[in-house]
Each structure stands twice: as C-alpha cells, then as structure tokens.
Amino acid sequence: MDFLTMIAADALRAVFGADWQNFQENGNWQKHPGRGHAHIHVYGRRRDAREQPFGEALRFPLRSERDEWQVQAPTPDEVEEIRVFVQRNQEAYPAFDAAMAMTQELSD
C-alpha cells in the first residue's frame, strides 16, 4: 500500500501541481468481522488553497456543509493524464506491476 501511495503522491504533483501530500490510513475492522479492510487516502495540498489553507490541518466538512464546498472531481482529461503519467513512469517504479497484481489479488 505504501508503494502505491507514493505513486499517487507523484501523480498529484505532476498532474494537479500539489505542493505537498497528506496520507491518512483508515480501516473498517468491525464492518467485516474476521476480514479486515484497510485503505489509505492521499490528499494533495496546494499553497494557494482557499478552503484547506496550506500548513493547517485538514478539516473535513460536516454533512450539512458538503454542498457548500467547491471541490471538483477530476475531469476526464485529468483522469487520462493520470493514467498516462503512471504508464509513462512505470519504469521509474520497477515493482509497479507486482504491486498492482498483489493489490488485485488481495481485493479478490
């Protein structure tokens, strides 16, 4: 998981111009007794951010505030740019294919 978060952080820098990243590990252990679930969020941070000022702790909206937030999903062009970035840089990550195969195997 750490290896894939490093790739995600690199993609956030290259595609979205993130100046910094925050990583948050979560798990939902009670939801599936006997079968743990873990995942990592990778948040890109920008020095010019208005809603999440650089240098301050991340603050997530309350349910009642979600509609007011101006967070936009990546455009199809940005998603394609991420795909191309990862594909172009696979040589920089020699264990990428093995990590992706392991991720798929674990999710099955």
C-alpha distances in whole Angstrom, upper triangle without the diagonal:
4,5,5,6,9,10,11,12,14,15,16,19,20,21,22,23,20,22,19,15,15,11,12,10,12,13,16,17,21,20,20,21,20,17,15,12,9,8,8,11,11,15,17,20,24,27,29,27,30,28,25,27,25,25,26,23,22,24,23,26,28,29,32,31,29,31,32,29,29,26,25,23,22,25,25,26,23,21,22,22,18,18,21,19,16,18,20,18,16,19,17,14,15,12,11,13,12,8,10,12,10,8,12,13,11,12,16
4,5,5,6,9,10,11,13,14,15,17,19,20,21,21,19,19,16,13,13,10,11,10,13,15,18,19,23,23,23,24,23,20,17,15,12,10,9,11,11,14,16,19,22,24,27,26,29,27,24,26,23,23,24,21,20,23,23,27,29,30,33,31,29,32,33,29,29,26,26,24,23,26,26,26,23,21,23,22,18,19,21,18,16,19,20,17,16,18,16,13,14,12,12,14,13,10,12,15,13,11,15,16,15,16,19
4,5,5,7,9,10,11,13,15,16,17,19,20,20,18,19,17,14,15,12,14,14,16,18,21,22,26,26,25,27,26,22,20,18,15,13,11,13,12,15,17,19,22,25,28,27,30,29,26,27,25,25,26,24,23,26,26,29,31,32,35,34,31,33,34,31,30,27,26,24,22,25,25,25,22,20,21,20,16,17,18,16,13,15,17,14,12,14,12,9,11,9,8,11,11,8,10,13,11,11,14,16,15,16,19
4,5,5,6,9,10,11,12,14,15,16,17,19,17,19,16,14,14,12,13,13,15,17,20,22,25,24,24,26,25,22,19,16,14,11,10,11,10,14,15,18,21,24,26,25,28,27,24,26,24,24,25,23,22,24,24,27,29,29,33,31,28,30,31,28,27,24,23,21,19,22,21,22,19,17,18,17,13,14,16,14,11,13,15,13,12,14,13,10,12,10,8,11,11,7,8,12,11,9,12,15,14,14,18
4,5,5,6,9,10,10,12,14,15,16,16,14,16,13,10,10,8,10,10,13,16,19,21,24,24,24,26,26,22,19,16,13,10,7,8,7,10,11,15,18,21,23,22,25,23,21,22,20,21,21,19,18,21,20,24,26,27,30,28,26,28,29,25,25,21,21,19,18,21,21,21,18,17,18,17,14,15,17,14,12,16,17,14,14,17,15,12,15,13,11,14,15,11,12,15,14,12,15,18,16,16,20
4,5,5,6,9,10,11,12,14,15,15,13,14,12,10,11,10,13,14,17,19,22,24,28,28,28,30,29,26,23,20,17,14,11,11,9,12,12,15,17,20,23,22,25,24,22,23,20,20,22,20,19,23,23,26,29,30,33,31,28,30,31,27,26,23,23,21,19,22,22,22,18,17,19,17,14,15,16,13,11,15,15,12,12,14,12,10,13,12,11,14,15,12,13,17,16,15,18,20,19,19,23
4,5,5,6,9,10,10,12,14,14,13,15,14,12,13,12,15,16,19,21,24,26,29,28,28,31,30,26,24,21,18,15,13,13,10,13,12,16,18,21,23,22,26,25,23,24,22,23,24,23,21,24,24,27,30,30,33,31,28,30,31,27,26,22,21,19,17,19,19,19,16,14,15,14,10,11,13,10,7,11,12,9,10,12,10,8,12,11,9,12,14,11,11,15,15,14,16,19,19,19,22
4,5,5,6,9,10,10,11,13,11,13,12,10,11,10,13,14,17,19,22,24,27,26,27,29,29,26,23,20,17,13,11,10,7,9,9,13,15,19,20,19,23,22,19,21,19,20,21,20,18,21,20,23,26,27,29,27,24,26,27,23,22,18,18,16,14,17,17,17,13,12,14,13,9,11,13,10,9,12,14,12,12,15,13,12,15,14,12,15,16,13,13,17,17,14,17,20,19,18,22
4,5,5,6,9,10,10,10,8,10,8,6,9,9,12,14,17,20,23,26,29,28,29,31,31,28,25,22,18,15,12,10,7,8,7,10,13,16,18,17,20,20,17,18,16,17,19,18,16,19,20,23,26,27,30,27,25,27,27,23,22,18,18,17,15,18,19,18,15,14,16,14,11,14,15,12,11,15,15,13,14,17,14,13,17,16,14,18,19,16,16,20,20,17,20,23,22,22,25
4,5,5,6,9,10,10,9,10,10,9,12,13,16,18,21,24,27,29,32,32,32,34,34,31,28,25,21,18,15,14,10,11,10,12,14,17,19,19,22,22,20,21,18,19,21,21,20,23,23,26,29,30,33,30,27,29,29,25,24,20,20,18,16,18,19,18,14,14,15,12,10,12,13,9,9,13,12,10,12,14,11,11,15,15,13,17,18,16,16,20,20,19,21,24,23,23,27
4,5,5,6,8,9,9,12,12,11,14,14,17,19,21,24,26,29,32,31,31,34,34,30,28,25,22,18,15,14,11,11,10,13,14,17,19,18,22,22,20,21,19,21,22,22,20,23,22,25,28,29,31,28,26,27,27,23,22,18,17,15,13,15,15,14,10,10,11,9,6,9,10,7,7,11,11,10,12,14,13,13,16,17,14,17,19,16,16,20,20,18,20,23,23,23,26
4,6,5,5,7,6,9,9,8,11,12,15,18,20,23,26,29,31,30,31,34,34,31,28,24,21,18,15,12,9,8,6,9,10,14,15,14,18,18,16,17,15,17,19,19,17,19,19,22,25,26,28,25,23,24,24,20,18,15,14,13,11,14,15,14,10,11,13,11,8,12,13,10,11,15,15,14,16,18,16,16,20,20,17,20,22,19,18,22,23,20,22,26,25,24,27
4,6,6,5,4,7,8,9,12,14,17,20,23,26,29,32,35,34,35,37,37,34,31,28,24,21,17,15,11,11,8,9,9,12,14,14,18,19,17,17,15,17,19,19,18,21,21,24,28,29,31,28,25,27,26,22,20,17,17,16,14,16,18,16,12,14,15,12,10,14,14,11,12,16,15,13,16,18,15,16,20,20,18,21,23,21,21,25,25,23,25,28,28,27,30
4,6,6,8,10,12,12,16,17,20,23,25,28,31,34,37,36,36,39,39,35,33,29,26,23,20,18,14,14,11,13,12,15,16,17,21,21,20,20,18,20,23,23,21,24,24,27,30,31,33,30,27,28,28,24,22,19,18,17,14,15,16,14,11,12,13,9,8,12,11,8,10,13,12,11,14,16,14,15,19,20,18,20,23,21,20,24,25,23,25,28,28,28,31
4,6,8,11,13,13,16,18,21,23,25,28,30,33,36,34,35,38,39,35,32,29,26,22,20,17,14,13,11,13,12,15,16,16,19,20,19,20,18,21,23,23,21,23,23,25,28,29,31,28,25,25,25,22,19,16,15,13,10,11,13,10,7,9,10,7,7,10,10,8,11,13,13,13,16,18,17,17,21,22,19,21,24,22,21,24,26,23,25,28,28,27,30
4,6,9,11,12,15,17,19,22,24,27,29,33,35,34,35,38,38,35,32,29,26,22,19,16,13,11,8,10,9,12,12,12,15,16,15,16,15,18,20,20,18,20,20,22,25,26,28,25,22,23,22,18,16,13,12,12,9,11,13,12,8,11,13,10,9,13,14,12,14,17,17,16,19,21,20,20,24,24,21,24,26,24,23,27,27,25,26,30,29,28,31
4,6,9,11,14,17,20,23,25,29,31,34,37,36,37,40,40,37,34,31,27,24,20,18,14,12,9,9,7,10,11,11,15,16,15,15,13,16,18,19,18,21,21,23,27,28,30,26,24,25,24,20,18,16,15,15,13,15,17,15,12,14,16,13,12,16,16,13,15,19,18,17,20,22,19,20,24,25,23,25,28,25,25,28,29,27,29,32,31,30,34
4,6,7,11,13,16,19,22,26,28,31,34,33,35,37,38,34,31,28,25,21,18,15,11,9,5,5,5,8,10,10,14,15,13,13,11,13,15,16,15,17,18,21,24,26,27,24,22,24,23,19,17,15,15,15,14,16,19,17,14,15,17,15,13,17,18,15,16,20,19,18,20,22,20,20,24,24,22,25,27,24,24,28,28,25,28,31,29,29,32
4,7,10,14,17,20,23,27,30,33,35,35,36,39,39,36,33,30,26,23,19,16,13,11,7,6,5,7,9,10,14,15,13,12,9,11,14,15,15,18,19,22,26,28,29,26,24,26,24,21,19,17,18,19,17,20,22,21,17,19,21,18,17,20,21,17,19,22,21,19,22,24,20,21,25,25,24,27,28,26,26,30,30,27,30,33,31,31,35
4,7,10,14,17,20,23,27,29,32,32,33,36,36,33,30,27,23,20,16,14,10,8,6,5,7,8,12,12,15,15,12,12,9,10,12,12,12,16,17,21,24,26,28,25,24,26,24,21,20,17,19,19,18,21,23,22,19,20,22,19,17,20,21,18,19,22,22,20,22,23,20,20,24,24,22,26,27,24,24,28,27,25,28,31,29,29,32
4,7,10,13,16,20,23,26,28,28,30,32,32,29,26,23,19,16,12,10,7,5,5,6,9,11,14,13,16,16,12,13,10,11,12,12,11,14,16,19,22,24,26,24,22,24,24,20,19,17,18,17,17,20,22,22,18,18,21,19,16,19,21,17,17,21,21,19,21,23,20,19,22,22,20,24,24,21,21,25,24,22,25,27,25,25,29
4,7,10,13,17,20,23,25,25,27,29,29,27,23,20,17,14,10,8,6,5,7,7,11,13,16,14,17,15,12,13,11,11,11,9,9,12,13,17,20,22,24,22,20,23,23,19,19,17,18,18,18,22,24,24,20,20,23,21,18,21,23,20,20,23,24,22,23,25,22,21,24,23,21,25,25,21,22,25,24,21,24,27,24,24,28
4,7,10,13,17,19,22,22,24,25,26,23,20,17,13,10,7,6,5,6,9,11,15,17,19,18,20,18,15,16,15,14,14,12,11,14,14,18,20,22,25,23,21,24,24,21,21,18,20,19,19,23,24,25,21,20,23,22,19,21,23,20,19,23,24,21,22,24,21,20,22,21,19,22,22,18,19,22,21,18,21,23,21,21,24
4,6,10,13,16,19,19,20,22,23,20,17,14,11,8,5,5,7,8,12,13,17,20,22,19,21,19,16,18,17,16,15,12,10,13,13,16,18,20,23,21,20,23,24,20,21,19,20,19,20,24,25,26,23,22,25,24,21,23,25,23,21,25,27,24,24,27,24,22,25,23,21,24,23,20,20,23,21,18,21,23,20,19,23
4,7,11,13,16,16,17,19,19,17,13,11,7,6,4,6,9,11,15,17,21,23,25,23,25,22,19,21,20,20,19,15,14,16,15,18,20,21,25,24,22,25,26,23,24,21,23,21,22,26,27,28,25,23,26,26,22,23,26,24,22,25,27,25,24,27,25,22,24,22,20,23,22,18,19,21,19,16,19,20,17,17,21
4,7,9,12,13,14,16,17,14,11,8,6,5,6,8,11,13,17,19,23,26,27,25,26,23,20,23,23,22,21,17,15,16,15,18,18,19,23,22,21,24,25,23,24,22,23,22,23,26,27,29,26,24,27,27,24,25,28,26,24,27,30,27,27,30,28,25,27,24,23,24,23,20,20,22,19,16,19,20,17,16,19
4,6,9,9,11,12,13,11,7,5,4,6,9,11,15,17,21,23,27,29,31,28,29,26,24,27,26,26,24,21,19,19,18,20,20,21,24,25,23,26,28,26,27,24,25,24,25,28,29,31,28,26,29,29,26,26,30,28,26,29,31,29,28,31,29,26,28,25,23,25,23,20,20,21,19,16,18,18,15,14,17
4,6,6,7,9,11,9,7,5,7,9,12,14,17,19,23,25,29,32,33,30,31,28,26,29,29,28,27,23,21,21,19,21,20,20,24,24,23,26,28,26,28,25,26,25,26,29,30,32,30,27,30,31,28,28,32,31,28,31,34,32,31,34,32,29,31,27,26,27,25,22,22,23,20,17,19,19,16,14,17
4,6,6,7,8,7,5,6,8,11,14,17,20,23,26,29,32,35,37,34,34,31,29,32,32,31,29,26,24,24,22,24,23,23,27,28,26,29,31,30,32,29,30,28,30,33,33,36,33,31,33,34,31,31,34,33,31,33,36,34,33,35,34,31,32,28,27,28,26,23,23,24,21,18,20,19,16,15,17
4,5,6,9,9,8,9,11,14,17,19,23,25,29,31,35,37,39,35,36,33,31,34,34,33,31,27,25,25,23,24,23,23,26,28,26,29,32,30,33,30,31,30,32,35,35,38,35,33,36,37,33,34,37,36,34,36,39,37,36,39,38,34,35,32,31,31,29,26,26,27,24,22,23,22,19,18,19
4,6,9,9,8,8,11,14,17,19,22,24,28,30,34,37,38,35,35,32,30,34,34,34,31,28,25,25,22,23,22,21,25,26,25,28,30,29,31,28,29,27,29,32,33,35,33,31,33,35,32,32,35,35,32,34,38,36,35,38,37,34,35,31,30,30,29,26,25,25,23,20,21,21,17,16,17
4,6,5,6,8,11,14,18,20,24,26,30,32,36,39,40,37,38,35,33,36,36,36,34,30,28,28,25,27,26,25,29,30,28,31,33,32,34,31,31,29,31,33,33,36,34,31,34,35,32,32,35,35,32,34,37,36,34,37,36,33,33,30,29,28,27,24,23,23,21,19,19,18,15,14,15
4,5,7,10,13,16,20,22,26,29,32,35,38,41,43,40,40,37,35,38,38,38,36,32,30,30,28,29,28,27,31,32,31,34,36,35,37,34,35,33,34,37,37,40,37,35,37,38,35,35,38,38,35,37,40,38,36,39,38,35,35,32,31,30,28,26,26,25,22,21,21,20,17,16,17
4,6,10,13,17,20,23,26,29,33,36,39,42,44,41,42,39,37,40,39,39,37,33,32,32,30,32,31,30,34,35,33,36,39,37,39,36,36,34,35,38,38,40,38,35,37,38,35,34,38,37,34,36,39,37,35,37,37,33,33,30,29,29,26,24,24,23,20,19,20,18,15,15,15
4,7,10,13,17,20,23,26,30,33,36,39,41,38,39,36,34,37,37,36,35,31,29,30,28,30,29,29,32,33,31,34,36,34,36,33,33,31,32,34,34,36,34,31,33,35,31,31,34,33,30,32,35,33,31,34,33,30,30,26,26,25,23,21,21,20,17,16,16,15,11,11,12
4,7,10,14,17,20,23,27,29,33,36,38,35,36,33,31,34,33,33,31,28,26,26,25,27,27,26,30,31,29,32,34,32,33,30,31,29,30,32,32,35,32,29,32,33,29,29,32,31,28,30,33,31,30,32,31,28,28,25,24,24,22,19,19,19,16,15,16,15,11,11,13
4,7,11,13,17,20,23,26,30,33,34,31,33,30,28,31,30,30,29,25,23,24,22,24,24,24,28,28,26,29,31,28,30,27,27,25,26,29,29,31,29,26,28,29,26,26,29,28,25,27,30,29,27,30,29,25,27,23,22,22,21,18,17,18,15,13,14,14,10,10,12
4,7,10,14,17,20,23,26,29,31,29,30,27,25,28,27,27,26,22,20,21,20,22,23,23,27,27,25,28,29,27,28,25,25,23,24,27,27,29,26,24,27,27,23,24,27,26,23,25,28,26,25,27,26,23,24,21,20,21,19,16,16,17,14,12,14,15,11,11,14
4,7,10,13,16,19,23,26,28,25,27,24,22,25,24,24,23,20,18,19,18,20,21,22,25,25,22,25,27,24,25,21,22,20,20,24,24,26,23,20,23,23,20,20,24,22,20,23,25,23,22,25,24,21,23,20,18,19,18,15,15,17,14,11,14,15,12,11,15
4,6,10,13,16,19,23,24,22,24,22,19,22,21,21,20,17,15,17,16,19,21,21,25,24,21,24,25,22,23,19,20,18,19,22,23,24,21,19,22,22,18,19,22,20,18,21,24,21,21,24,22,19,21,19,17,19,19,15,15,18,16,13,16,17,15,14,18
4,6,10,13,16,19,21,18,20,18,16,18,18,18,17,15,12,14,13,16,18,19,22,21,18,21,22,19,19,16,17,15,16,19,21,22,19,17,20,20,16,18,21,19,18,21,23,21,21,24,22,20,23,21,19,21,21,17,17,20,19,15,18,20,18,17,20
4,7,10,13,16,18,16,19,17,14,17,15,16,16,14,12,14,14,17,20,21,24,22,19,22,22,19,19,15,16,15,14,18,20,20,17,16,19,18,14,16,19,17,16,19,21,19,19,22,20,18,21,20,18,20,21,17,17,20,20,17,19,22,20,19,23
4,6,10,13,15,12,15,13,11,13,12,13,13,11,9,12,12,15,18,19,22,19,17,20,19,16,16,12,14,13,13,17,19,20,16,16,19,18,15,18,20,18,17,21,22,20,22,24,22,21,24,23,21,23,24,21,21,24,23,20,23,25,23,22,26
4,7,10,12,10,13,13,10,12,10,12,13,13,11,13,14,17,20,22,24,21,19,21,20,16,15,12,13,13,13,16,18,18,14,15,18,16,14,17,19,16,17,20,21,19,21,23,21,20,24,23,21,24,25,22,22,25,25,22,25,28,26,25,29
4,7,9,7,11,11,8,8,7,9,10,11,9,12,14,16,20,22,24,20,19,21,19,16,15,13,14,15,15,18,21,20,17,18,21,19,17,20,22,19,20,23,24,22,24,26,23,23,27,26,24,28,29,25,25,29,29,26,28,31,29,28,32
4,5,5,9,10,9,8,6,9,11,13,12,14,16,18,22,24,25,21,20,22,20,16,15,13,15,16,16,18,21,20,17,19,21,19,18,21,22,20,21,25,24,23,25,27,25,25,29,29,27,30,31,28,28,32,32,29,31,34,33,32,35
4,6,9,11,9,7,5,8,11,13,13,16,18,20,24,26,27,23,22,23,21,18,17,16,17,19,19,21,25,23,20,22,25,22,21,25,25,23,24,28,27,26,28,30,27,27,31,32,30,33,34,31,31,35,35,32,35,38,36,35,39
4,6,10,9,7,7,11,12,15,15,16,18,19,23,25,25,21,21,22,19,16,14,14,16,18,18,20,23,22,19,22,24,22,22,25,26,24,26,29,28,27,30,32,29,30,34,34,32,35,36,33,33,37,37,34,36,39,38,37,40
4,6,6,5,6,10,11,13,12,13,14,15,19,21,22,18,17,18,16,12,11,11,13,16,16,19,22,22,19,21,24,22,21,25,26,24,25,29,28,27,30,32,30,30,33,33,31,34,35,32,32,35,35,32,34,37,36,34,38
4,6,6,8,12,11,13,12,12,14,14,17,20,19,16,15,16,13,11,10,11,14,17,18,20,24,24,21,23,26,25,24,28,29,27,28,32,32,31,33,36,33,33,37,37,34,37,39,35,35,38,38,35,37,40,38,36,40
4,6,9,12,10,11,10,9,10,10,14,16,16,12,12,13,11,8,8,9,12,15,17,20,24,24,21,23,26,25,24,27,29,27,28,32,32,31,33,36,33,33,37,36,34,36,37,34,33,37,36,33,35,38,36,34,37
4,6,9,7,8,6,7,9,11,14,17,18,14,14,16,14,11,11,11,14,16,18,21,24,24,21,22,26,24,23,26,28,26,27,30,31,29,31,34,31,30,34,33,31,34,35,31,31,35,34,31,33,36,33,32,36
4,6,6,8,8,10,12,14,18,20,21,17,17,19,17,14,14,14,17,19,20,23,26,26,23,25,28,26,24,28,29,27,28,32,32,30,32,34,32,31,35,35,33,36,37,33,33,37,36,33,35,38,36,35,39
4,6,8,9,12,14,17,20,23,24,20,20,22,20,17,16,16,18,20,20,23,27,26,23,24,27,25,23,27,28,25,26,30,30,28,30,32,29,29,32,32,30,34,35,31,32,35,34,32,34,37,35,34,38
4,7,9,12,15,18,21,24,25,22,22,24,22,19,19,19,21,23,23,27,30,29,26,27,30,27,26,29,30,27,28,32,31,29,31,33,30,29,33,32,31,34,35,32,32,36,35,32,35,37,35,35,38
4,6,9,12,15,18,21,22,19,19,22,20,17,18,17,21,22,23,27,30,30,26,27,31,29,27,30,32,29,29,33,33,31,33,35,32,31,35,34,32,36,36,32,33,36,35,32,35,37,35,34,38
4,6,10,13,15,19,20,18,18,21,19,17,18,17,20,22,23,26,29,30,26,27,30,28,26,29,31,29,28,32,33,31,32,34,31,30,33,32,31,34,34,30,31,34,32,30,32,34,32,31,35
4,6,10,13,16,18,15,15,18,17,14,15,14,17,18,20,23,26,27,23,24,27,26,24,27,29,26,26,30,31,29,30,33,30,29,32,31,29,32,32,29,29,32,30,27,30,32,30,28,32
4,7,9,13,14,12,12,15,14,12,14,13,17,18,20,24,27,28,25,25,29,28,26,29,31,29,29,33,34,32,33,36,33,32,35,34,32,34,35,31,31,34,32,29,31,34,31,30,33
4,7,9,11,9,9,12,12,10,13,11,15,16,19,22,25,26,23,23,27,27,25,27,30,28,28,32,33,32,33,36,33,32,35,33,31,33,34,30,29,32,31,28,30,32,29,27,31
4,6,8,5,6,9,9,8,11,11,14,16,19,22,25,27,24,25,28,28,26,29,32,30,30,34,35,34,35,38,36,35,38,36,34,36,36,33,32,35,34,30,32,34,31,29,32
4,5,5,6,10,10,10,14,14,17,19,22,25,28,30,27,27,31,31,29,32,35,34,33,37,38,37,38,41,39,38,41,39,36,38,39,35,34,36,35,32,33,35,32,30,33
4,5,5,8,10,11,14,14,17,18,21,24,27,29,27,27,30,31,29,31,34,34,33,36,38,38,38,42,40,38,41,39,37,38,38,35,34,36,35,31,32,34,32,29,32
4,6,7,9,10,14,15,18,19,23,25,28,31,29,29,32,33,31,34,37,36,36,39,41,40,41,45,43,41,44,42,40,41,42,38,37,39,39,35,36,38,36,33,36
4,6,5,7,11,12,15,17,21,23,26,28,26,26,30,30,29,32,34,34,34,37,39,38,39,42,40,39,42,41,38,40,41,37,36,39,38,34,35,38,35,33,36
4,5,5,9,9,12,14,17,20,23,25,23,23,27,27,26,28,31,30,31,34,35,35,36,39,38,36,39,38,35,37,38,34,33,35,35,31,32,35,32,30,33
4,6,8,9,11,14,17,19,22,24,23,23,27,27,26,29,31,31,32,35,36,36,37,41,39,38,41,40,37,38,40,36,34,37,37,33,34,37,35,32,35
4,6,9,12,15,18,20,23,25,23,24,28,28,27,30,32,32,32,35,37,37,38,41,40,39,42,41,38,40,41,38,36,39,39,35,36,39,37,34,37
4,6,9,12,15,17,21,22,20,21,25,25,24,27,29,28,29,32,33,33,35,38,36,35,38,37,34,36,38,34,33,36,36,32,33,36,34,32,35
4,6,10,13,14,18,19,17,19,22,22,22,25,27,26,27,30,31,31,33,36,34,34,37,36,33,35,37,34,32,35,35,32,33,36,35,32,35
4,7,10,12,16,17,15,16,19,19,18,21,23,23,24,27,28,28,29,32,31,30,33,33,30,32,33,30,28,32,32,28,29,32,31,29,32
4,6,8,12,13,12,13,16,16,16,19,21,20,22,24,26,26,28,31,29,29,32,32,28,30,32,29,27,30,31,27,28,31,30,28,31
4,6,9,11,9,10,13,14,13,15,18,18,19,21,23,23,25,28,27,26,30,29,25,27,29,26,24,27,28,24,25,28,27,25,27
4,7,8,6,6,10,10,10,12,14,15,16,18,20,20,22,25,24,24,27,27,23,24,27,24,22,25,26,23,24,27,27,24,27
4,5,5,6,9,10,11,13,14,15,17,18,20,21,23,26,26,25,28,28,25,26,28,26,24,27,28,25,25,29,29,26,29
4,5,5,6,9,10,11,12,14,16,16,18,20,21,25,25,24,27,27,23,24,27,25,22,25,27,24,24,27,28,25,27
4,5,5,6,9,10,10,12,14,15,16,18,20,23,23,23,26,27,23,24,27,25,23,26,28,25,25,29,30,27,29
4,5,5,6,9,10,10,12,14,15,16,18,21,21,21,24,24,21,22,25,23,21,24,26,23,24,27,28,26,28
4,5,5,6,9,10,11,12,14,15,17,20,20,20,22,22,19,20,22,20,18,21,23,20,20,24,24,22,24
4,5,5,6,8,10,10,12,14,15,19,19,19,22,22,18,19,22,21,18,21,23,21,21,25,25,24,26
4,5,5,6,9,10,10,12,14,17,17,17,20,21,18,19,22,21,19,22,24,22,22,26,27,25,27
4,5,5,6,9,10,11,12,15,15,15,18,18,15,16,19,17,16,19,21,19,19,23,23,22,24
4,5,5,6,8,10,11,14,15,14,17,17,13,14,17,16,14,17,19,17,17,21,22,20,23
4,6,5,6,8,10,13,14,14,16,17,14,15,19,18,16,19,21,20,20,24,25,24,26
4,6,5,6,9,11,11,12,15,16,13,15,18,17,16,19,21,19,20,24,24,24,26
4,6,5,6,9,9,9,12,13,9,11,14,13,12,15,17,16,17,20,21,21,23
4,5,5,8,10,10,12,13,10,10,14,14,12,15,18,17,17,20,22,22,23
4,6,7,9,10,12,14,12,13,16,16,15,18,21,20,21,24,25,25,27
4,5,5,7,9,12,9,12,15,14,14,17,19,19,20,23,24,24,26
4,5,5,7,8,6,8,11,11,11,14,16,16,17,20,21,22,23
4,5,6,9,8,10,13,13,14,16,18,19,20,22,24,25,26
4,6,9,9,12,14,13,15,17,18,19,21,23,24,25,27
4,6,5,9,10,10,11,14,15,15,17,19,20,21,24
4,6,8,8,10,11,13,14,15,17,19,20,22,23
4,6,5,6,9,10,11,12,14,15,16,18,20
4,5,5,6,9,10,10,12,14,15,16,18
4,5,5,6,9,10,11,12,14,15,17
4,5,5,6,9,10,10,12,14,15
4,5,5,6,9,10,10,12,14
4,5,5,6,9,10,11,12
4,5,5,6,9,10,11
4,5,5,6,9,10
4,5,5,6,9
4,5,5,6
4,6,5
4,5
4
